[in-house]
Amino acid sequence: MLTSENKALLEKTQRMETEHIFEKFRLLREHAAEAVRVQAFLDEKSRLEHEQQVLALAVLLQTKKADQPGNASNRE
C-alpha cells in the first residue's frame, strides 16, 4: 500500500512526465511547421530558377532568330 507521501510523489512524477511529453509534442509541431516553411521556400526557389532558365532560353532563341540571314529585323 502506498503512503500519502508516496502517492504525492507518484502523482508529481506522472505530472512531470506528462508535461515533458507535451513539451516534446510542442517542439515536434514547431519543427514540422519550420520544415513546411523551408519546403515552401525551396519550392519557390526552384520555380524561380526554372522560370529564369526558360526566360534565358527564350532570349537566346530570340537572339539566334534575329541573327539568321534573311531575317527582316536583320536587314538595313
MOPAC internal coordinates of N, CA, C and O (Angstrom, degrees):
PM7 1SCF
backbone

  N    0.0000 0     0.00 0     0.00 0    0    0    0
  C    1.4456 1     0.00 0     0.00 0    1    0    0
  C    1.5364 1   109.47 1     0.00 0    2    1    0
  O    1.2310 1   121.23 1   -40.84 1    3    2    1
  N    1.3323 1   115.24 1   139.16 1    3    2    1
  C    1.4628 1   119.96 1  -178.72 1    5    3    2
  C    1.5202 1   110.66 1   -85.51 1    6    5    3
  O    1.2310 1   121.33 1   -40.43 1    7    6    5
  N    1.2852 1   115.05 1   139.57 1    7    6    5
  C    1.4626 1   119.45 1   174.84 1    9    7    6
  C    1.5168 1   107.45 1   -79.23 1   10    9    7
  O    1.2310 1   120.72 1   -14.66 1   11   10    9
  N    1.2994 1   116.22 1   165.34 1   11   10    9
  C    1.4668 1   120.29 1  -179.71 1   13   11   10
  C    1.5321 1   110.51 1   -63.50 1   14   13   11
  O    1.2310 1   120.45 1   146.51 1   15   14   13
  N    1.3212 1   116.75 1   -33.49 1   15   14   13
  C    1.4654 1   120.66 1   178.25 1   17   15   14
  C    1.5344 1   110.15 1   -67.02 1   18   17   15
  O    1.2310 1   121.16 1   137.44 1   19   18   17
  N    1.3382 1   115.38 1   -42.56 1   19   18   17
  C    1.4605 1   119.73 1   178.06 1   21   19   18
  C    1.5247 1   111.53 1   -67.02 1   22   21   19
  O    1.2310 1   120.43 1   141.90 1   23   22   21
  N    1.3388 1   116.78 1   -38.10 1   23   22   21
  C    1.4642 1   120.60 1   177.38 1   25   23   22
  C    1.5241 1   110.16 1   -62.52 1   26   25   23
  O    1.2310 1   120.60 1   136.41 1   27   26   25
  N    1.3146 1   116.47 1   -43.59 1   27   26   25
  C    1.4576 1   121.00 1  -179.99 1   29   27   26
  C    1.5269 1   110.22 1   -63.59 1   30   29   27
  O    1.2310 1   120.70 1   138.14 1   31   30   29
  N    1.3153 1   116.28 1   -41.86 1   31   30   29
  C    1.4636 1   121.10 1   178.76 1   33   31   30
  C    1.5330 1   110.37 1   -65.32 1   34   33   31
  O    1.2310 1   119.95 1   138.34 1   35   34   33
  N    1.3153 1   117.70 1   -41.66 1   35   34   33
  C    1.4591 1   122.32 1   178.01 1   37   35   34
  C    1.5256 1   110.14 1   -63.03 1   38   37   35
  O    1.2310 1   119.83 1   134.61 1   39   38   37
  N    1.3193 1   117.94 1   -45.39 1   39   38   37
  C    1.4684 1   121.50 1   179.03 1   41   39   38
  C    1.5366 1   110.95 1   -62.61 1   42   41   39
  O    1.2310 1   121.09 1   138.73 1   43   42   41
  N    1.3207 1   115.51 1   -41.27 1   43   42   41
  C    1.4607 1   119.59 1   178.92 1   45   43   42
  C    1.5247 1   110.19 1   -63.47 1   46   45   43
  O    1.2310 1   120.51 1   135.84 1   47   46   45
  N    1.3326 1   116.62 1   -44.16 1   47   46   45
  C    1.4627 1   121.38 1   179.02 1   49   47   46
  C    1.5311 1   110.83 1   -61.89 1   50   49   47
  O    1.2310 1   120.37 1   135.12 1   51   50   49
  N    1.3323 1   116.89 1   -44.88 1   51   50   49
  C    1.4620 1   120.89 1   179.05 1   53   51   50
  C    1.5307 1   111.14 1   -63.50 1   54   53   51
  O    1.2310 1   120.25 1   140.52 1   55   54   53
  N    1.3163 1   117.13 1   -39.48 1   55   54   53
  C    1.4697 1   121.82 1   178.55 1   57   55   54
  C    1.5272 1   109.98 1   -64.07 1   58   57   55
  O    1.2310 1   120.53 1   137.51 1   59   58   57
  N    1.3375 1   116.60 1   -42.49 1   59   58   57
  C    1.4561 1   120.97 1   178.95 1   61   59   58
  C    1.5304 1   110.60 1   -65.13 1   62   61   59
  O    1.2310 1   120.51 1   139.09 1   63   62   61
  N    1.3297 1   116.63 1   -40.91 1   63   62   61
  C    1.4630 1   120.09 1   178.02 1   65   63   62
  C    1.5269 1   110.60 1   -63.58 1   66   65   63
  O    1.2310 1   120.50 1   137.95 1   67   66   65
  N    1.3181 1   116.65 1   -42.05 1   67   66   65
  C    1.4665 1   121.09 1   178.52 1   69   67   66
  C    1.5222 1   110.70 1   -63.47 1   70   69   67
  O    1.2310 1   120.38 1   135.93 1   71   70   69
  N    1.3300 1   116.87 1   -44.07 1   71   70   69
  C    1.4675 1   120.49 1   177.93 1   73   71   70
  C    1.5242 1   110.24 1   -62.13 1   74   73   71
  O    1.2310 1   120.57 1   140.20 1   75   74   73
  N    1.3139 1   116.51 1   -39.80 1   75   74   73
  C    1.4597 1   120.91 1   179.21 1   77   75   74
  C    1.5358 1   110.76 1   -63.18 1   78   77   75
  O    1.2310 1   120.52 1   137.59 1   79   78   77
  N    1.3185 1   116.61 1   -42.41 1   79   78   77
  C    1.4692 1   121.48 1   178.42 1   81   79   78
  C    1.5237 1   109.98 1   -63.64 1   82   81   79
  O    1.2310 1   120.08 1   135.21 1   83   82   81
  N    1.3374 1   117.45 1   -44.79 1   83   82   81
  C    1.4602 1   120.48 1   178.86 1   85   83   82
  C    1.5274 1   111.17 1   -63.06 1   86   85   83
  O    1.2310 1   120.28 1   142.31 1   87   86   85
  N    1.3183 1   117.07 1   -37.69 1   87   86   85
  C    1.4679 1   120.55 1   177.75 1   89   87   86
  C    1.5316 1   110.32 1   -64.44 1   90   89   87
  O    1.2310 1   120.21 1   139.42 1   91   90   89
  N    1.3195 1   117.21 1   -40.58 1   91   90   89
  C    1.4696 1   120.50 1   177.44 1   93   91   90
  C    1.5277 1   110.51 1   -63.22 1   94   93   91
  O    1.2310 1   119.92 1   138.04 1   95   94   93
  N    1.3181 1   117.76 1   -41.96 1   95   94   93
  C    1.4587 1   121.00 1   177.44 1   97   95   94
  C    1.5266 1   111.09 1   -63.66 1   98   97   95
  O    1.2310 1   120.45 1   140.38 1   99   98   97
  N    1.3161 1   116.75 1   -39.62 1   99   98   97
  C    1.4649 1   120.72 1   178.39 1  101   99   98
  C    1.5266 1   109.95 1   -61.91 1  102  101   99
  O    1.2310 1   120.68 1   135.18 1  103  102  101
  N    1.3299 1   116.31 1   -44.82 1  103  102  101
  C    1.4676 1   120.46 1   178.62 1  105  103  102
  C    1.5273 1   111.30 1   -64.53 1  106  105  103
  O    1.2310 1   120.61 1   140.41 1  107  106  105
  N    1.3170 1   116.43 1   -39.59 1  107  106  105
  C    1.4655 1   119.74 1   177.61 1  109  107  106
  C    1.5289 1   111.10 1   -62.34 1  110  109  107
  O    1.2310 1   120.36 1   138.37 1  111  110  109
  N    1.3319 1   116.91 1   -41.63 1  111  110  109
  C    1.4698 1   120.33 1   177.68 1  113  111  110
  C    1.5199 1   110.66 1   -62.65 1  114  113  111
  O    1.2310 1   120.51 1   137.27 1  115  114  113
  N    1.3411 1   116.62 1   -42.73 1  115  114  113
  C    1.4657 1   120.33 1   178.93 1  117  115  114
  C    1.5270 1   110.37 1   -62.52 1  118  117  115
  O    1.2310 1   120.35 1   135.86 1  119  118  117
  N    1.3196 1   116.94 1   -44.14 1  119  118  117
  C    1.4661 1   120.41 1  -179.70 1  121  119  118
  C    1.5278 1   110.65 1   -65.55 1  122  121  119
  O    1.2310 1   120.57 1   140.90 1  123  122  121
  N    1.3193 1   116.52 1   -39.10 1  123  122  121
  C    1.4621 1   119.83 1   178.29 1  125  123  122
  C    1.5241 1   110.31 1   -64.49 1  126  125  123
  O    1.2310 1   120.29 1   138.22 1  127  126  125
  N    1.3217 1   117.05 1   -41.78 1  127  126  125
  C    1.4672 1   120.51 1   178.49 1  129  127  126
  C    1.5237 1   110.25 1   -63.71 1  130  129  127
  O    1.2310 1   120.11 1   139.20 1  131  130  129
  N    1.3179 1   117.40 1   -40.80 1  131  130  129
  C    1.4658 1   121.23 1   178.16 1  133  131  130
  C    1.5340 1   110.19 1   -65.14 1  134  133  131
  O    1.2310 1   120.40 1   140.14 1  135  134  133
  N    1.3171 1   116.84 1   -39.86 1  135  134  133
  C    1.4722 1   120.51 1   178.46 1  137  135  134
  C    1.5317 1   110.57 1   -63.01 1  138  137  135
  O    1.2310 1   120.28 1   141.82 1  139  138  137
  N    1.3159 1   117.08 1   -38.18 1  139  138  137
  C    1.4641 1   121.04 1   177.85 1  141  139  138
  C    1.5264 1   109.72 1   -65.21 1  142  141  139
  O    1.2310 1   120.03 1   137.14 1  143  142  141
  N    1.3333 1   117.54 1   -42.86 1  143  142  141
  C    1.4647 1   120.80 1   178.68 1  145  143  142
  C    1.5276 1   111.01 1   -63.85 1  146  145  143
  O    1.2310 1   120.29 1   137.55 1  147  146  145
  N    1.3117 1   117.05 1   -42.45 1  147  146  145
  C    1.4686 1   120.97 1   179.47 1  149  147  146
  C    1.5302 1   109.63 1   -64.24 1  150  149  147
  O    1.2310 1   120.04 1   136.18 1  151  150  149
  N    1.3229 1   117.53 1   -43.82 1  151  150  149
  C    1.4701 1   120.26 1   179.93 1  153  151  150
  C    1.5196 1   110.55 1   -63.52 1  154  153  151
  O    1.2310 1   119.74 1   139.81 1  155  154  153
  N    1.3254 1   118.10 1   -40.19 1  155  154  153
  C    1.4687 1   120.90 1   177.81 1  157  155  154
  C    1.5266 1   110.13 1   -62.51 1  158  157  155
  O    1.2310 1   120.58 1   138.31 1  159  158  157
  N    1.3193 1   116.49 1   -41.69 1  159  158  157
  C    1.4690 1   120.75 1   177.43 1  161  159  158
  C    1.5252 1   110.64 1   -61.26 1  162  161  159
  O    1.2310 1   120.50 1   133.00 1  163  162  161
  N    1.3374 1   116.64 1   -47.00 1  163  162  161
  C    1.4696 1   120.60 1  -179.30 1  165  163  162
  C    1.5308 1   111.41 1   -64.16 1  166  165  163
  O    1.2310 1   120.42 1   141.64 1  167  166  165
  N    1.3270 1   116.81 1   -38.36 1  167  166  165
  C    1.4669 1   120.19 1   177.75 1  169  167  166
  C    1.5292 1   110.63 1   -63.61 1  170  169  167
  O    1.2310 1   120.44 1   135.90 1  171  170  169
  N    1.3229 1   116.77 1   -44.10 1  171  170  169
  C    1.4660 1   121.09 1   179.33 1  173  171  170
  C    1.5277 1   110.34 1   -65.45 1  174  173  171
  O    1.2310 1   120.24 1   138.62 1  175  174  173
  N    1.3188 1   117.14 1   -41.38 1  175  174  173
  C    1.4685 1   121.36 1   178.07 1  177  175  174
  C    1.5259 1   109.93 1   -60.63 1  178  177  175
  O    1.2310 1   120.47 1   135.02 1  179  178  177
  N    1.3128 1   116.71 1   -44.98 1  179  178  177
  C    1.4575 1   121.63 1   179.33 1  181  179  178
  C    1.5300 1   110.41 1   -62.96 1  182  181  179
  O    1.2310 1   120.33 1   137.40 1  183  182  181
  N    1.3303 1   116.98 1   -42.60 1  183  182  181
  C    1.4613 1   121.18 1   178.91 1  185  183  182
  C    1.5212 1   110.60 1   -61.38 1  186  185  183
  O    1.2310 1   120.53 1   134.93 1  187  186  185
  N    1.3282 1   116.59 1   -45.07 1  187  186  185
  C    1.4614 1   120.67 1  -179.84 1  189  187  186
  C    1.5273 1   111.83 1   -66.02 1  190  189  187
  O    1.2310 1   120.22 1   140.56 1  191  190  189
  N    1.3203 1   117.19 1   -39.44 1  191  190  189
  C    1.4651 1   120.33 1   177.17 1  193  191  190
  C    1.5234 1   110.80 1   -63.23 1  194  193  191
  O    1.2310 1   120.45 1   138.85 1  195  194  193
  N    1.3299 1   116.74 1   -41.15 1  195  194  193
  C    1.4590 1   120.87 1   178.21 1  197  195  194
  C    1.5287 1   109.82 1   -64.22 1  198  197  195
  O    1.2310 1   120.37 1   135.65 1  199  198  197
  N    1.3089 1   116.90 1   -44.35 1  199  198  197
  C    1.4644 1   121.49 1   178.72 1  201  199  198
  C    1.5310 1   110.42 1   -60.99 1  202  201  199
  O    1.2310 1   120.50 1   139.26 1  203  202  201
  N    1.3128 1   116.65 1   -40.74 1  203  202  201
  C    1.4644 1   121.01 1   178.53 1  205  203  202
  C    1.5366 1   110.51 1   -63.14 1  206  205  203
  O    1.2310 1   120.54 1   138.77 1  207  206  205
  N    1.3338 1   116.57 1   -41.23 1  207  206  205
  C    1.4657 1   120.11 1   178.42 1  209  207  206
  C    1.5278 1   111.38 1   -65.00 1  210  209  207
  O    1.2310 1   120.38 1   138.87 1  211  210  209
  N    1.3121 1   116.89 1   -41.13 1  211  210  209
  C    1.4590 1   121.06 1   179.30 1  213  211  210
  C    1.5286 1   109.81 1   -63.64 1  214  213  211
  O    1.2310 1   120.49 1   135.80 1  215  214  213
  N    1.3304 1   116.68 1   -44.20 1  215  214  213
  C    1.4594 1   120.08 1   178.90 1  217  215  214
  C    1.5243 1   111.49 1   -64.25 1  218  217  215
  O    1.2310 1   120.09 1   140.17 1  219  218  217
  N    1.3266 1   117.44 1   -39.83 1  219  218  217
  C    1.4623 1   120.85 1   178.44 1  221  219  218
  C    1.5306 1   109.99 1   -63.47 1  222  221  219
  O    1.2310 1   120.26 1   138.92 1  223  222  221
  N    1.3165 1   117.10 1   -41.08 1  223  222  221
  C    1.4656 1   120.35 1   177.77 1  225  223  222
  C    1.5258 1   111.10 1   -65.69 1  226  225  223
  O    1.2310 1   120.46 1   140.35 1  227  226  225
  N    1.3166 1   116.73 1   -39.65 1  227  226  225
  C    1.4654 1   120.43 1   178.47 1  229  227  226
  C    1.5227 1   110.26 1   -62.36 1  230  229  227
  O    1.2310 1   119.97 1   137.19 1  231  230  229
  N    1.3127 1   117.65 1   -42.81 1  231  230  229
  C    1.4631 1   121.31 1   177.97 1  233  231  230
  C    1.5246 1   109.98 1   -64.21 1  234  233  231
  O    1.2310 1   120.36 1   136.70 1  235  234  233
  N    1.3182 1   116.92 1   -43.30 1  235  234  233
  C    1.4584 1   120.97 1   179.25 1  237  235  234
  C    1.5254 1   111.14 1   -61.71 1  238  237  235
  O    1.2310 1   120.15 1   134.79 1  239  238  237
  N    1.3187 1   117.32 1   -45.21 1  239  238  237
  C    1.4632 1   121.03 1   178.57 1  241  239  238
  C    1.5237 1   111.56 1   -63.68 1  242  241  239
  O    1.2310 1   120.77 1   138.81 1  243  242  241
  N    1.3260 1   116.13 1   -41.19 1  243  242  241
  C    1.4612 1   120.88 1   179.09 1  245  243  242
  C    1.5266 1   110.19 1   -63.43 1  246  245  243
  O    1.2310 1   120.75 1   139.46 1  247  246  245
  N    1.3325 1   116.17 1   -40.54 1  247  246  245
  C    1.4617 1   121.31 1   179.27 1  249  247  246
  C    1.5279 1   110.38 1   -65.79 1  250  249  247
  O    1.2310 1   119.90 1   135.37 1  251  250  249
  N    1.3134 1   117.80 1   -44.63 1  251  250  249
  C    1.4634 1   121.66 1   178.68 1  253  251  250
  C    1.5228 1   110.73 1   -63.73 1  254  253  251
  O    1.2310 1   120.61 1   139.89 1  255  254  253
  N    1.3172 1   116.43 1   -40.11 1  255  254  253
  C    1.4565 1   121.27 1   179.63 1  257  255  254
  C    1.5248 1   109.66 1   -63.78 1  258  257  255
  O    1.2310 1   120.26 1   138.34 1  259  258  257
  N    1.3137 1   117.11 1   -41.66 1  259  258  257
  C    1.4579 1   121.50 1  -179.37 1  261  259  258
  C    1.5233 1   111.09 1   -69.19 1  262  261  259
  O    1.2310 1   119.94 1   151.40 1  263  262  261
  N    1.3213 1   117.72 1   -28.60 1  263  262  261
  C    1.4626 1   122.18 1  -178.02 1  265  263  262
  C    1.5254 1   113.66 1   -83.49 1  266  265  263
  O    1.2310 1   119.75 1   172.21 1  267  266  265
  N    1.3282 1   118.08 1    -7.79 1  267  266  265
  C    1.4668 1   120.59 1  -178.05 1  269  267  266
  C    1.5270 1   110.14 1   -68.66 1  270  269  267
  O    1.2310 1   120.56 1   -39.45 1  271  270  269
  N    1.3372 1   116.53 1   140.55 1  271  270  269
  C    1.4751 1   119.77 1   177.73 1  273  271  270
  C    1.5269 1   110.46 1   -61.93 1  274  273  271
  O    1.2310 1   120.91 1   -38.40 1  275  274  273
  N    1.3009 1   115.87 1   141.60 1  275  274  273
  C    1.4607 1   120.74 1   178.51 1  277  275  274
  C    1.5094 1   113.53 1    84.08 1  278  277  275
  O    1.2310 1   119.83 1  -178.20 1  279  278  277
  N    1.2963 1   117.93 1     1.80 1  279  278  277
  C    1.4541 1   121.28 1   178.68 1  281  279  278
  C    1.5188 1   108.09 1   -73.52 1  282  281  279
  O    1.2310 1   120.48 1   -46.19 1  283  282  281
  N    1.3191 1   116.68 1   133.81 1  283  282  281
  C    1.4695 1   121.72 1  -176.58 1  285  283  282
  C    1.5241 1   111.47 1   -59.98 1  286  285  283
  O    1.2310 1   119.93 1   146.00 1  287  286  285
  N    1.3094 1   117.73 1   -34.00 1  287  286  285
  C    1.4599 1   119.88 1  -179.25 1  289  287  286
  C    1.5164 1   111.48 1   -76.74 1  290  289  287
  O    1.2310 1   120.52 1   168.57 1  291  290  289
  N    1.3289 1   116.61 1   -11.43 1  291  290  289
  C    1.4592 1   122.13 1  -178.16 1  293  291  290
  C    1.5243 1   111.70 1   -93.54 1  294  293  291
  O    1.2310 1   120.52 1   166.41 1  295  294  293
  N    1.3318 1   116.61 1   -13.59 1  295  294  293
  C    1.4759 1   121.37 1  -177.85 1  297  295  294
  C    1.5143 1   110.40 1   -81.68 1  298  297  295
  O    1.2310 1   121.94 1   -29.53 1  299  298  297
  N    1.3194 1   113.88 1   150.47 1  299  298  297
  C    1.4768 1   118.48 1   177.34 1  301  299  298
  C    1.4948 1   110.80 1  -108.59 1  302  301  299
  O    1.2310 1   120.10 1   180.00 1  303  302  301

